Each structure stands twice: as structure tokens, then as C-alpha cells.
């Protein structure tokens, strides 16, 4: 995720520092205090006129910096391991959710109420765990995992007829034991919201285009069919 670009917002800055867990807050606090100490050193140094003044100042600031660096390394390692654990389990829950729902009966996706509820709970747990991820690298990897499984879910969950979800709209309110249990609306909300393309996602392929030089090379060396198609496409764009 790109935090500092033309679309930079306060929300993304907050996301960068999340989650606000004890370990993550401690890590960010140590980093901020180290930066503050560095700024203090830069500002104070020009006013130290003698070696004795410099020595006294360094005796005060140096032990603090050493302690902060040691604490930073210790907290960073714990933070990284915790973040990795959350990332792995969140990713695993996405896989399990898909495997659970990917069950067909008579050639149609199974509309068993419990199966859909279980899938929704797994997706919910995955998102809950992802919110505890602390490392930016793990956050980016999880979002790419989400995109992969989002595509898989969109291939699996198509536009079903109304009676796939419930035999009768009244069954969403109340149904008897002889009726097929309708799919719970709560599970549909979780699954369909997961399938929706998120606004925050920046498609890495959005700006990828063949150059004129590459298209010319295709026409002469291959794949010629693609090269001729792209050349015609570029000419159409120029005419507009």
C-alpha cells in the first residue's frame, strides 16, 4: 500500500500506525523518542563551546540512546514475530473459508445455511486477525492475499436465483422444520462485502502499457497477432 502519494489521507496515516496494541504503541513511542533525541542533539551541539560541555552532554544523552536502541531491537523482534503469526493465521482463514464454501450438490453450489455461516465466520476472523498485523510488509502481503481469494470467491459465488438463498422470503423471518433453512443474511453480508472490490486497493497493473517500440518489435518478431491488434488500437485512440 502506498501511504505517501497524491491520494494521501489521514486515514492512511492512522492505518500506518495501527493497530494500537501495547507492543505496537511501545515500538512507535521508542521510534518517536529516538527521533526527538536526535533532533535535540542537532539543536544543542552548536551551543556547546568547550570539550567539557560536550562531554557532560554526551554522558547524559548517550546512555539514554543506548537504552532506547536496545529496547527498540527487543520490541521490534517481538513485534515482527507477533505480526507474522497474525498474518499467517489471517491468510489461513481465507483459504479455509474458500475450501469450506467450495462444495457442490447436484451440480450447484451448496446453499446449506451452516456452511455459509461457517464461511462468513472464517472471513470475519481473518479480517479481525488482519487488524492486529503490525508490520507494513505483512499488511501489504495480506491485502494481496485478499485480492487472490476475492477473485476465487467471485468465480465461485455467482448471481444465484432468489430461491437459492431462501425458498420463500417469509422464511427469512420464520420457517418450520420442514422448510429448507434459508441462508442467514448476516453470512451473506460478510461474504458479499468481502467479494466487493475495495476502494483503497491500488491495482499494480493500472499503468502498465506496451510502448510503441515494444509493439513494433511484436509486429516484426512476434507475437504478430497481438502486435497488430495493439497497433490498430493505438491508431484508433489517436483518431479520437
Secondary structure as the mmCIF struct_conf table of DSSP 4:
data_model
#
loop_
_struct_conf.conf_type_id
_struct_conf.id
_struct_conf.beg_label_comp_id
_struct_conf.beg_label_asym_id
_struct_conf.beg_label_seq_id
_struct_conf.end_label_comp_id
_struct_conf.end_label_asym_id
_struct_conf.end_label_seq_id
BEND BEND1 UNK A 4 UNK A 5
TURN_TY1_P TURN_TY1_P1 UNK A 6 UNK A 7
HELX_RH_AL_P HELX_RH_AL_P1 UNK A 10 UNK A 17
HELX_RH_AL_P HELX_RH_AL_P2 UNK A 22 UNK A 45
TURN_TY1_P TURN_TY1_P2 UNK A 46 UNK A 47
BEND BEND2 UNK A 50 UNK A 50
HELX_RH_AL_P HELX_RH_AL_P3 UNK A 51 UNK A 101
STRN STRN1 UNK A 104 UNK A 105
TURN_TY1_P TURN_TY1_P3 UNK A 106 UNK A 107
STRN STRN2 UNK A 108 UNK A 109
HELX_RH_AL_P HELX_RH_AL_P4 UNK A 113 UNK A 130
TURN_TY1_P TURN_TY1_P4 UNK A 131 UNK A 132
HELX_RH_AL_P HELX_RH_AL_P5 UNK A 136 UNK A 156
BEND BEND3 UNK A 157 UNK A 157
HELX_RH_AL_P HELX_RH_AL_P6 UNK A 162 UNK A 165
BEND BEND4 UNK A 167 UNK A 168
HELX_RH_3T_P HELX_RH_3T_P1 UNK A 169 UNK A 172
TURN_TY1_P TURN_TY1_P5 UNK A 173 UNK A 173
TURN_TY1_P TURN_TY1_P6 UNK A 177 UNK A 178
BEND BEND5 UNK A 179 UNK A 179
HELX_LH_PP_P HELX_LH_PP_P1 UNK A 180 UNK A 184
HELX_RH_AL_P HELX_RH_AL_P7 UNK A 185 UNK A 195
BEND BEND6 UNK A 196 UNK A 196
HELX_LH_PP_P HELX_LH_PP_P2 UNK A 197 UNK A 198
TURN_TY1_P TURN_TY1_P7 UNK A 199 UNK A 200
TURN_TY1_P TURN_TY1_P8 UNK A 204 UNK A 207
HELX_RH_AL_P HELX_RH_AL_P8 UNK A 212 UNK A 221
BEND BEND7 UNK A 222 UNK A 222
HELX_RH_AL_P HELX_RH_AL_P9 UNK A 224 UNK A 239
#
